[in-house]
């Protein structure tokens, strides 16, 4: 059972890391991309946009927190 717990802890730490909001944003971006693609729309542009926005938000929060 210890191996299972360590395995799950590793994946949580790997996916969520230090900022759970970024992980939620990536999952939301993937879900929205999937929904748009399922409806037949070109959705390739959504994930690069989402990652860029999430990076900007993350950097803004860290800079604000450092002051």
mmCIF file of the N, C-alpha and C atoms, coordinates in Angstrom:
data_MODEL
# 
_entry.id   MODEL 
# 
loop_
_atom_site.group_PDB 
_atom_site.id 
_atom_site.type_symbol 
_atom_site.label_atom_id 
_atom_site.label_alt_id 
_atom_site.label_comp_id 
_atom_site.label_asym_id 
_atom_site.label_entity_id 
_atom_site.label_seq_id 
_atom_site.pdbx_PDB_ins_code 
_atom_site.Cartn_x 
_atom_site.Cartn_y 
_atom_site.Cartn_z 
_atom_site.occupancy 
_atom_site.B_iso_or_equiv 
_atom_site.pdbx_formal_charge 
_atom_site.auth_seq_id 
_atom_site.auth_comp_id 
_atom_site.auth_asym_id 
_atom_site.auth_atom_id 
_atom_site.pdbx_PDB_model_num 
ATOM 1   N N  . UNK A 1 1  ? 0.817   -1.198 0.000   1.00 0.00 ? 1  UNK A N  1 
ATOM 2   C CA . UNK A 1 1  ? 0.000   0.000  0.000   1.00 0.00 ? 1  UNK A CA 1 
ATOM 3   C C  . UNK A 1 1  ? 0.861   1.262  0.000   1.00 0.00 ? 1  UNK A C  1 
ATOM 4   N N  . UNK A 1 2  ? 2.046   1.177  0.582   1.00 0.00 ? 2  UNK A N  1 
ATOM 5   C CA . UNK A 1 2  ? 2.934   2.326  0.622   1.00 0.00 ? 2  UNK A CA 1 
ATOM 6   C C  . UNK A 1 2  ? 3.359   2.712  -0.796  1.00 0.00 ? 2  UNK A C  1 
ATOM 7   N N  . UNK A 1 3  ? 3.567   1.720  -1.660  1.00 0.00 ? 3  UNK A N  1 
ATOM 8   C CA . UNK A 1 3  ? 3.959   2.002  -3.038  1.00 0.00 ? 3  UNK A CA 1 
ATOM 9   C C  . UNK A 1 3  ? 2.856   2.739  -3.794  1.00 0.00 ? 3  UNK A C  1 
ATOM 10  N N  . UNK A 1 4  ? 1.636   2.331  -3.569  1.00 0.00 ? 4  UNK A N  1 
ATOM 11  C CA . UNK A 1 4  ? 0.506   2.999  -4.227  1.00 0.00 ? 4  UNK A CA 1 
ATOM 12  C C  . UNK A 1 4  ? 0.398   4.444  -3.754  1.00 0.00 ? 4  UNK A C  1 
ATOM 13  N N  . UNK A 1 5  ? 0.542   4.664  -2.473  1.00 0.00 ? 5  UNK A N  1 
ATOM 14  C CA . UNK A 1 5  ? 0.472   6.011  -1.919  1.00 0.00 ? 5  UNK A CA 1 
ATOM 15  C C  . UNK A 1 5  ? 1.587   6.882  -2.476  1.00 0.00 ? 5  UNK A C  1 
ATOM 16  N N  . UNK A 1 6  ? 2.792   6.351  -2.538  1.00 0.00 ? 6  UNK A N  1 
ATOM 17  C CA . UNK A 1 6  ? 3.918   7.110  -3.091  1.00 0.00 ? 6  UNK A CA 1 
ATOM 18  C C  . UNK A 1 6  ? 3.718   7.397  -4.579  1.00 0.00 ? 6  UNK A C  1 
ATOM 19  N N  . UNK A 1 7  ? 3.191   6.426  -5.296  1.00 0.00 ? 7  UNK A N  1 
ATOM 20  C CA . UNK A 1 7  ? 2.928   6.589  -6.720  1.00 0.00 ? 7  UNK A CA 1 
ATOM 21  C C  . UNK A 1 7  ? 1.909   7.706  -6.957  1.00 0.00 ? 7  UNK A C  1 
ATOM 22  N N  . UNK A 1 8  ? 0.821   7.686  -6.212  1.00 0.00 ? 8  UNK A N  1 
ATOM 23  C CA . UNK A 1 8  ? -0.203  8.723  -6.353  1.00 0.00 ? 8  UNK A CA 1 
ATOM 24  C C  . UNK A 1 8  ? 0.316   10.088 -5.929  1.00 0.00 ? 8  UNK A C  1 
ATOM 25  N N  . UNK A 1 9  ? 1.127   10.111 -4.883  1.00 0.00 ? 9  UNK A N  1 
ATOM 26  C CA . UNK A 1 9  ? 1.715   11.377 -4.431  1.00 0.00 ? 9  UNK A CA 1 
ATOM 27  C C  . UNK A 1 9  ? 2.648   11.945 -5.505  1.00 0.00 ? 9  UNK A C  1 
ATOM 28  N N  . UNK A 1 10 ? 3.418   11.073 -6.149  1.00 0.00 ? 10 UNK A N  1 
ATOM 29  C CA . UNK A 1 10 ? 4.296   11.512 -7.223  1.00 0.00 ? 10 UNK A CA 1 
ATOM 30  C C  . UNK A 1 10 ? 3.489   12.163 -8.344  1.00 0.00 ? 10 UNK A C  1 
ATOM 31  N N  . UNK A 1 11 ? 2.410   11.515 -8.784  1.00 0.00 ? 11 UNK A N  1 
ATOM 32  C CA . UNK A 1 11 ? 1.629   12.051 -9.889  1.00 0.00 ? 11 UNK A CA 1 
ATOM 33  C C  . UNK A 1 11 ? 0.923   13.339 -9.499  1.00 0.00 ? 11 UNK A C  1 
ATOM 34  N N  . UNK A 1 12 ? 0.440   13.436 -8.291  1.00 0.00 ? 12 UNK A N  1 
ATOM 35  C CA . UNK A 1 12 ? -0.170  14.686 -7.830  1.00 0.00 ? 12 UNK A CA 1 
ATOM 36  C C  . UNK A 1 12 ? 0.870   15.801 -7.845  1.00 0.00 ? 12 UNK A C  1 
ATOM 37  N N  . UNK A 1 13 ? 2.039   15.518 -7.317  1.00 0.00 ? 13 UNK A N  1 
ATOM 38  C CA . UNK A 1 13 ? 3.104   16.511 -7.267  1.00 0.00 ? 13 UNK A CA 1 
ATOM 39  C C  . UNK A 1 13 ? 3.574   16.878 -8.673  1.00 0.00 ? 13 UNK A C  1 
ATOM 40  N N  . UNK A 1 14 ? 3.621   15.905 -9.575  1.00 0.00 ? 14 UNK A N  1 
ATOM 41  C CA . UNK A 1 14 ? 4.067   16.151 -10.942 1.00 0.00 ? 14 UNK A CA 1 
ATOM 42  C C  . UNK A 1 14 ? 3.058   16.987 -11.722 1.00 0.00 ? 14 UNK A C  1 
ATOM 43  N N  . UNK A 1 15 ? 1.786   16.684 -11.572 1.00 0.00 ? 15 UNK A N  1 
ATOM 44  C CA . UNK A 1 15 ? 0.755   17.380 -12.346 1.00 0.00 ? 15 UNK A CA 1 
ATOM 45  C C  . UNK A 1 15 ? 0.399   18.720 -11.716 1.00 0.00 ? 15 UNK A C  1 
ATOM 46  N N  . UNK A 1 16 ? 0.139   18.737 -10.444 1.00 0.00 ? 16 UNK A N  1 
ATOM 47  C CA . UNK A 1 16 ? -0.294  19.966 -9.782  1.00 0.00 ? 16 UNK A CA 1 
ATOM 48  C C  . UNK A 1 16 ? 0.903   20.839 -9.432  1.00 0.00 ? 16 UNK A C  1 
ATOM 49  N N  . UNK A 1 17 ? 1.936   20.248 -8.888  1.00 0.00 ? 17 UNK A N  1 
ATOM 50  C CA . UNK A 1 17 ? 3.134   21.012 -8.550  1.00 0.00 ? 17 UNK A CA 1 
ATOM 51  C C  . UNK A 1 17 ? 2.881   22.033 -7.473  1.00 0.00 ? 17 UNK A C  1 
ATOM 52  N N  . UNK A 1 18 ? 3.400   23.231 -7.680  1.00 0.00 ? 18 UNK A N  1 
ATOM 53  C CA . UNK A 1 18 ? 3.292   24.289 -6.682  1.00 0.00 ? 18 UNK A CA 1 
ATOM 54  C C  . UNK A 1 18 ? 2.022   25.112 -6.806  1.00 0.00 ? 18 UNK A C  1 
ATOM 55  N N  . UNK A 1 19 ? 1.398   25.084 -7.975  1.00 0.00 ? 19 UNK A N  1 
ATOM 56  C CA . UNK A 1 19 ? 0.267   25.984 -8.208  1.00 0.00 ? 19 UNK A CA 1 
ATOM 57  C C  . UNK A 1 19 ? -0.902  25.201 -8.789  1.00 0.00 ? 19 UNK A C  1 
ATOM 58  N N  . UNK A 1 20 ? -1.906  24.956 -7.974  1.00 0.00 ? 20 UNK A N  1 
ATOM 59  C CA . UNK A 1 20 ? -3.055  24.173 -8.426  1.00 0.00 ? 20 UNK A CA 1 
ATOM 60  C C  . UNK A 1 20 ? -3.884  24.948 -9.447  1.00 0.00 ? 20 UNK A C  1 
ATOM 61  N N  . UNK A 1 21 ? -3.836  26.273 -9.399  1.00 0.00 ? 21 UNK A N  1 
ATOM 62  C CA . UNK A 1 21 ? -4.627  27.074 -10.332 1.00 0.00 ? 21 UNK A CA 1 
ATOM 63  C C  . UNK A 1 21 ? -4.126  26.908 -11.767 1.00 0.00 ? 21 UNK A C  1 
ATOM 64  N N  . UNK A 1 22 ? -2.832  26.790 -11.946 1.00 0.00 ? 22 UNK A N  1 
ATOM 65  C CA . UNK A 1 22 ? -2.275  26.557 -13.277 1.00 0.00 ? 22 UNK A CA 1 
ATOM 66  C C  . UNK A 1 22 ? -2.712  25.193 -13.785 1.00 0.00 ? 22 UNK A C  1 
ATOM 67  N N  . UNK A 1 23 ? -2.687  24.184 -12.933 1.00 0.00 ? 23 UNK A N  1 
ATOM 68  C CA . UNK A 1 23 ? -3.125  22.843 -13.331 1.00 0.00 ? 23 UNK A CA 1 
ATOM 69  C C  . UNK A 1 23 ? -4.598  22.857 -13.744 1.00 0.00 ? 23 UNK A C  1 
ATOM 70  N N  . UNK A 1 24 ? -5.426  23.568 -13.007 1.00 0.00 ? 24 UNK A N  1 
ATOM 71  C CA . UNK A 1 24 ? -6.847  23.674 -13.352 1.00 0.00 ? 24 UNK A CA 1 
ATOM 72  C C  . UNK A 1 24 ? -7.014  24.415 -14.672 1.00 0.00 ? 24 UNK A C  1 
ATOM 73  N N  . UNK A 1 25 ? -6.228  25.458 -14.890 1.00 0.00 ? 25 UNK A N  1 
ATOM 74  C CA . UNK A 1 25 ? -6.297  26.210 -16.135 1.00 0.00 ? 25 UNK A CA 1 
ATOM 75  C C  . UNK A 1 25 ? -5.913  25.368 -17.343 1.00 0.00 ? 25 UNK A C  1 
ATOM 76  N N  . UNK A 1 26 ? -4.897  24.532 -17.191 1.00 0.00 ? 26 UNK A N  1 
ATOM 77  C CA . UNK A 1 26 ? -4.482  23.653 -18.287 1.00 0.00 ? 26 UNK A CA 1 
ATOM 78  C C  . UNK A 1 26 ? -5.569  22.627 -18.580 1.00 0.00 ? 26 UNK A C  1 
ATOM 79  N N  . UNK A 1 27 ? -6.145  22.045 -17.541 1.00 0.00 ? 27 UNK A N  1 
ATOM 80  C CA . UNK A 1 27 ? -7.225  21.070 -17.746 1.00 0.00 ? 27 UNK A CA 1 
ATOM 81  C C  . UNK A 1 27 ? -8.432  21.739 -18.412 1.00 0.00 ? 27 UNK A C  1 
ATOM 82  N N  . UNK A 1 28 ? -8.759  22.954 -17.985 1.00 0.00 ? 28 UNK A N  1 
ATOM 83  C CA . UNK A 1 28 ? -9.874  23.677 -18.605 1.00 0.00 ? 28 UNK A CA 1 
ATOM 84  C C  . UNK A 1 28 ? -9.574  23.997 -20.072 1.00 0.00 ? 28 UNK A C  1 
ATOM 85  N N  . UNK A 1 29 ? -8.333  24.371 -20.365 1.00 0.00 ? 29 UNK A N  1 
ATOM 86  C CA . UNK A 1 29 ? -7.951  24.647 -21.746 1.00 0.00 ? 29 UNK A CA 1 
ATOM 87  C C  . UNK A 1 29 ? -8.040  23.403 -22.619 1.00 0.00 ? 29 UNK A C  1 
ATOM 88  N N  . UNK A 1 30 ? -7.592  22.276 -22.076 1.00 0.00 ? 30 UNK A N  1 
ATOM 89  C CA . UNK A 1 30 ? -7.695  21.022 -22.819 1.00 0.00 ? 30 UNK A CA 1 
ATOM 90  C C  . UNK A 1 30 ? -9.145  20.626 -23.051 1.00 0.00 ? 30 UNK A C  1 
ATOM 91  N N  . UNK A 1 31 ? -9.971  20.797 -22.036 1.00 0.00 ? 31 UNK A N  1 
ATOM 92  C CA . UNK A 1 31 ? -11.382 20.451 -22.177 1.00 0.00 ? 31 UNK A CA 1 
ATOM 93  C C  . UNK A 1 31 ? -12.062 21.345 -23.206 1.00 0.00 ? 31 UNK A C  1 
ATOM 94  N N  . UNK A 1 32 ? -11.788 22.634 -23.161 1.00 0.00 ? 32 UNK A N  1 
ATOM 95  C CA . UNK A 1 32 ? -12.384 23.556 -24.121 1.00 0.00 ? 32 UNK A CA 1 
ATOM 96  C C  . UNK A 1 32 ? -11.894 23.278 -25.538 1.00 0.00 ? 32 UNK A C  1 
ATOM 97  N N  . UNK A 1 33 ? -10.610 22.967 -25.678 1.00 0.00 ? 33 UNK A N  1 
ATOM 98  C CA . UNK A 1 33 ? -10.075 22.603 -26.986 1.00 0.00 ? 33 UNK A CA 1 
ATOM 99  C C  . UNK A 1 33 ? -10.760 21.356 -27.517 1.00 0.00 ? 33 UNK A C  1 
ATOM 100 N N  . UNK A 1 34 ? -10.957 20.378 -26.660 1.00 0.00 ? 34 UNK A N  1 
ATOM 101 C CA . UNK A 1 34 ? -11.641 19.153 -27.065 1.00 0.00 ? 34 UNK A CA 1 
ATOM 102 C C  . UNK A 1 34 ? -13.078 19.404 -27.482 1.00 0.00 ? 34 UNK A C  1 
ATOM 103 N N  . UNK A 1 35 ? -13.776 20.248 -26.739 1.00 0.00 ? 35 UNK A N  1 
ATOM 104 C CA . UNK A 1 35 ? -15.164 20.564 -27.089 1.00 0.00 ? 35 UNK A CA 1 
ATOM 105 C C  . UNK A 1 35 ? -15.261 21.302 -28.425 1.00 0.00 ? 35 UNK A C  1 
ATOM 106 N N  . UNK A 1 36 ? -14.370 22.258 -28.628 1.00 0.00 ? 36 UNK A N  1 
ATOM 107 C CA . UNK A 1 36 ? -14.389 22.990 -29.897 1.00 0.00 ? 36 UNK A CA 1 
ATOM 108 C C  . UNK A 1 36 ? -14.044 22.079 -31.068 1.00 0.00 ? 36 UNK A C  1 
ATOM 109 N N  . UNK A 1 37 ? -13.051 21.216 -30.877 1.00 0.00 ? 37 UNK A N  1 
ATOM 110 C CA . UNK A 1 37 ? -12.665 20.291 -31.943 1.00 0.00 ? 37 UNK A CA 1 
ATOM 111 C C  . UNK A 1 37 ? -13.776 19.283 -32.233 1.00 0.00 ? 37 UNK A C  1 
ATOM 112 N N  . UNK A 1 38 ? -14.487 18.876 -31.209 1.00 0.00 ? 38 UNK A N  1 
ATOM 113 C CA . UNK A 1 38 ? -15.586 17.931 -31.388 1.00 0.00 ? 38 UNK A CA 1 
ATOM 114 C C  . UNK A 1 38 ? -16.713 18.558 -32.214 1.00 0.00 ? 38 UNK A C  1 
ATOM 115 N N  . UNK A 1 39 ? -16.872 19.855 -32.118 1.00 0.00 ? 39 UNK A N  1 
ATOM 116 C CA . UNK A 1 39 ? -17.907 20.557 -32.891 1.00 0.00 ? 39 UNK A CA 1 
ATOM 117 C C  . UNK A 1 39 ? -17.436 20.902 -34.302 1.00 0.00 ? 39 UNK A C  1 
ATOM 118 N N  . UNK A 1 40 ? -16.212 20.478 -34.633 1.00 0.00 ? 40 UNK A N  1 
ATOM 119 C CA . UNK A 1 40 ? -15.713 20.679 -35.983 1.00 0.00 ? 40 UNK A CA 1 
ATOM 120 C C  . UNK A 1 40 ? -14.966 21.976 -36.208 1.00 0.00 ? 40 UNK A C  1 
ATOM 121 N N  . UNK A 1 41 ? -14.656 22.708 -35.157 1.00 0.00 ? 41 UNK A N  1 
ATOM 122 C CA . UNK A 1 41 ? -13.929 23.971 -35.279 1.00 0.00 ? 41 UNK A CA 1 
ATOM 123 C C  . UNK A 1 41 ? -12.433 23.731 -35.163 1.00 0.00 ? 41 UNK A C  1 
ATOM 124 N N  . UNK A 1 42 ? -11.649 24.569 -35.816 1.00 0.00 ? 42 UNK A N  1 
ATOM 125 C CA . UNK A 1 42 ? -10.195 24.505 -35.654 1.00 0.00 ? 42 UNK A CA 1 
ATOM 126 C C  . UNK A 1 42 ? -9.839  25.107 -34.299 1.00 0.00 ? 42 UNK A C  1 
ATOM 127 N N  . UNK A 1 43 ? -9.339  24.289 -33.407 1.00 0.00 ? 43 UNK A N  1 
ATOM 128 C CA . UNK A 1 43 ? -9.072  24.743 -32.044 1.00 0.00 ? 43 UNK A CA 1 
ATOM 129 C C  . UNK A 1 43 ? -7.591  24.643 -31.681 1.00 0.00 ? 43 UNK A C  1 
ATOM 130 N N  . UNK A 1 44 ? -6.725  24.525 -32.676 1.00 0.00 ? 44 UNK A N  1 
ATOM 131 C CA . UNK A 1 44 ? -5.301  24.359 -32.409 1.00 0.00 ? 44 UNK A CA 1 
ATOM 132 C C  . UNK A 1 44 ? -4.717  25.572 -31.697 1.00 0.00 ? 44 UNK A C  1 
ATOM 133 N N  . UNK A 1 45 ? -5.284  26.734 -31.884 1.00 0.00 ? 45 UNK A N  1 
ATOM 134 C CA . UNK A 1 45 ? -4.759  27.982 -31.358 1.00 0.00 ? 45 UNK A CA 1 
ATOM 135 C C  . UNK A 1 45 ? -5.074  28.183 -29.871 1.00 0.00 ? 45 UNK A C  1 
ATOM 136 N N  . UNK A 1 46 ? -6.025  27.416 -29.357 1.00 0.00 ? 46 UNK A N  1 
ATOM 137 C CA . UNK A 1 46 ? -6.486  27.672 -27.989 1.00 0.00 ? 46 UNK A CA 1 
ATOM 138 C C  . UNK A 1 46 ? -5.444  27.303 -26.930 1.00 0.00 ? 46 UNK A C  1 
ATOM 139 N N  . UNK A 1 47 ? -4.792  26.160 -27.073 1.00 0.00 ? 47 UNK A N  1 
ATOM 140 C CA . UNK A 1 47 ? -3.818  25.757 -26.038 1.00 0.00 ? 47 UNK A CA 1 
ATOM 141 C C  . UNK A 1 47 ? -2.602  26.674 -25.983 1.00 0.00 ? 47 UNK A C  1 
ATOM 142 N N  . UNK A 1 48 ? -1.999  27.077 -27.117 1.00 0.00 ? 48 UNK A N  1 
ATOM 143 C CA . UNK A 1 48 ? -0.891  28.048 -26.995 1.00 0.00 ? 48 UNK A CA 1 
ATOM 144 C C  . UNK A 1 48 ? -1.331  29.354 -26.336 1.00 0.00 ? 48 UNK A C  1 
ATOM 145 N N  . UNK A 1 49 ? -2.541  29.799 -26.655 1.00 0.00 ? 49 UNK A N  1 
ATOM 146 C CA . UNK A 1 49 ? -3.065  31.008 -26.030 1.00 0.00 ? 49 UNK A CA 1 
ATOM 147 C C  . UNK A 1 49 ? -3.277  30.801 -24.532 1.00 0.00 ? 49 UNK A C  1 
ATOM 148 N N  . UNK A 1 50 ? -3.853  29.671 -24.165 1.00 0.00 ? 50 UNK A N  1 
ATOM 149 C CA . UNK A 1 50 ? -4.105  29.378 -22.751 1.00 0.00 ? 50 UNK A CA 1 
ATOM 150 C C  . UNK A 1 50 ? -2.799  29.281 -21.965 1.00 0.00 ? 50 UNK A C  1 
ATOM 151 N N  . UNK A 1 51 ? -1.810  28.609 -22.525 1.00 0.00 ? 51 UNK A N  1 
ATOM 152 C CA . UNK A 1 51 ? -0.525  28.473 -21.824 1.00 0.00 ? 51 UNK A CA 1 
ATOM 153 C C  . UNK A 1 51 ? 0.146   29.834 -21.670 1.00 0.00 ? 51 UNK A C  1 
ATOM 154 N N  . UNK A 1 52 ? 0.083   30.662 -22.703 1.00 0.00 ? 52 UNK A N  1 
ATOM 155 C CA . UNK A 1 52 ? 0.672   32.002 -22.623 1.00 0.00 ? 52 UNK A CA 1 
ATOM 156 C C  . UNK A 1 52 ? -0.022  32.842 -21.555 1.00 0.00 ? 52 UNK A C  1 
ATOM 157 N N  . UNK A 1 53 ? -1.337  32.793 -21.524 1.00 0.00 ? 53 UNK A N  1 
ATOM 158 C CA . UNK A 1 53 ? -2.078  33.551 -20.510 1.00 0.00 ? 53 UNK A CA 1 
ATOM 159 C C  . UNK A 1 53 ? -1.812  33.023 -19.101 1.00 0.00 ? 53 UNK A C  1 
ATOM 160 N N  . UNK A 1 54 ? -1.766  31.705 -18.963 1.00 0.00 ? 54 UNK A N  1 
ATOM 161 C CA . UNK A 1 54 ? -1.499  31.132 -17.636 1.00 0.00 ? 54 UNK A CA 1 
ATOM 162 C C  . UNK A 1 54 ? -0.096  31.475 -17.156 1.00 0.00 ? 54 UNK A C  1 
ATOM 163 N N  . UNK A 1 55 ? 0.871   31.491 -18.071 1.00 0.00 ? 55 UNK A N  1 
ATOM 164 C CA . UNK A 1 55 ? 2.228   31.882 -17.696 1.00 0.00 ? 55 UNK A CA 1 
ATOM 165 C C  . UNK A 1 55 ? 2.269   33.337 -17.261 1.00 0.00 ? 55 UNK A C  1 
ATOM 166 N N  . UNK A 1 56 ? 1.591   34.201 -18.000 1.00 0.00 ? 56 UNK A N  1 
ATOM 167 C CA . UNK A 1 56 ? 1.565   35.620 -17.638 1.00 0.00 ? 56 UNK A CA 1 
ATOM 168 C C  . UNK A 1 56 ? 0.899   35.833 -16.277 1.00 0.00 ? 56 UNK A C  1 
ATOM 169 N N  . UNK A 1 57 ? -0.196  35.142 -16.038 1.00 0.00 ? 57 UNK A N  1 
ATOM 170 C CA . UNK A 1 57 ? -0.880  35.257 -14.745 1.00 0.00 ? 57 UNK A CA 1 
ATOM 171 C C  . UNK A 1 57 ? 0.004   34.755 -13.615 1.00 0.00 ? 57 UNK A C  1 
ATOM 172 N N  . UNK A 1 58 ? 0.671   33.639 -13.841 1.00 0.00 ? 58 UNK A N  1 
ATOM 173 C CA . UNK A 1 58 ? 1.546   33.069 -12.816 1.00 0.00 ? 58 UNK A CA 1 
ATOM 174 C C  . UNK A 1 58 ? 2.707   34.010 -12.498 1.00 0.00 ? 58 UNK A C  1 
ATOM 175 N N  . UNK A 1 59 ? 3.328   34.563 -13.524 1.00 0.00 ? 59 UNK A N  1 
ATOM 176 C CA . UNK A 1 59 ? 4.436   35.495 -13.303 1.00 0.00 ? 59 UNK A CA 1 
ATOM 177 C C  . UNK A 1 59 ? 3.961   36.764 -12.608 1.00 0.00 ? 59 UNK A C  1 
ATOM 178 N N  . UNK A 1 60 ? 2.795   37.271 -12.998 1.00 0.00 ? 60 UNK A N  1 
ATOM 179 C CA . UNK A 1 60 ? 2.249   38.468 -12.366 1.00 0.00 ? 60 UNK A CA 1 
ATOM 180 C C  . UNK A 1 60 ? 2.003   38.237 -10.879 1.00 0.00 ? 60 UNK A C  1 
ATOM 181 N N  . UNK A 1 61 ? 1.442   37.066 -10.543 1.00 0.00 ? 61 UNK A N  1 
ATOM 182 C CA . UNK A 1 61 ? 1.186   36.770 -9.127  1.00 0.00 ? 61 UNK A CA 1 
ATOM 183 C C  . UNK A 1 61 ? 2.470   36.642 -8.326  1.00 0.00 ? 61 UNK A C  1 
ATOM 184 N N  . UNK A 1 62 ? 3.490   36.031 -8.919  1.00 0.00 ? 62 UNK A N  1 
ATOM 185 C CA . UNK A 1 62 ? 4.750   35.863 -8.207  1.00 0.00 ? 62 UNK A CA 1 
ATOM 186 C C  . UNK A 1 62 ? 5.459   37.192 -8.010  1.00 0.00 ? 62 UNK A C  1 
ATOM 187 N N  . UNK A 1 63 ? 5.443   38.042 -9.011  1.00 0.00 ? 63 UNK A N  1 
ATOM 188 C CA . UNK A 1 63 ? 6.083   39.368 -8.893  1.00 0.00 ? 63 UNK A CA 1 
ATOM 189 C C  . UNK A 1 63 ? 5.352   40.197 -7.851  1.00 0.00 ? 63 UNK A C  1 
ATOM 190 N N  . UNK A 1 64 ? 4.030   40.156 -7.891  1.00 0.00 ? 64 UNK A N  1 
ATOM 191 C CA . UNK A 1 64 ? 3.230   40.899 -6.908  1.00 0.00 ? 64 UNK A CA 1 
ATOM 192 C C  . UNK A 1 64 ? 3.483   40.383 -5.497  1.00 0.00 ? 64 UNK A C  1 
ATOM 193 N N  . UNK A 1 65 ? 3.631   39.078 -5.347  1.00 0.00 ? 65 UNK A N  1 
ATOM 194 C CA . UNK A 1 65 ? 3.856   38.472 -4.038  1.00 0.00 ? 65 UNK A CA 1 
ATOM 195 C C  . UNK A 1 65 ? 5.251   38.789 -3.512  1.00 0.00 ? 65 UNK A C  1 
ATOM 196 N N  . UNK A 1 66 ? 6.233   38.968 -4.394  1.00 0.00 ? 66 UNK A N  1 
ATOM 197 C CA . UNK A 1 66 ? 7.616   39.236 -3.993  1.00 0.00 ? 66 UNK A CA 1 
ATOM 198 C C  . UNK A 1 66 ? 7.787   40.650 -3.451  1.00 0.00 ? 66 UNK A C  1 
ATOM 199 N N  . UNK A 1 67 ? 6.928   41.577 -3.864  1.00 0.00 ? 67 UNK A N  1 
ATOM 200 C CA . UNK A 1 67 ? 7.034   42.968 -3.398  1.00 0.00 ? 67 UNK A CA 1 
ATOM 201 C C  . UNK A 1 67 ? 6.590   43.140 -1.987  1.00 0.00 ? 67 UNK A C  1 
# 
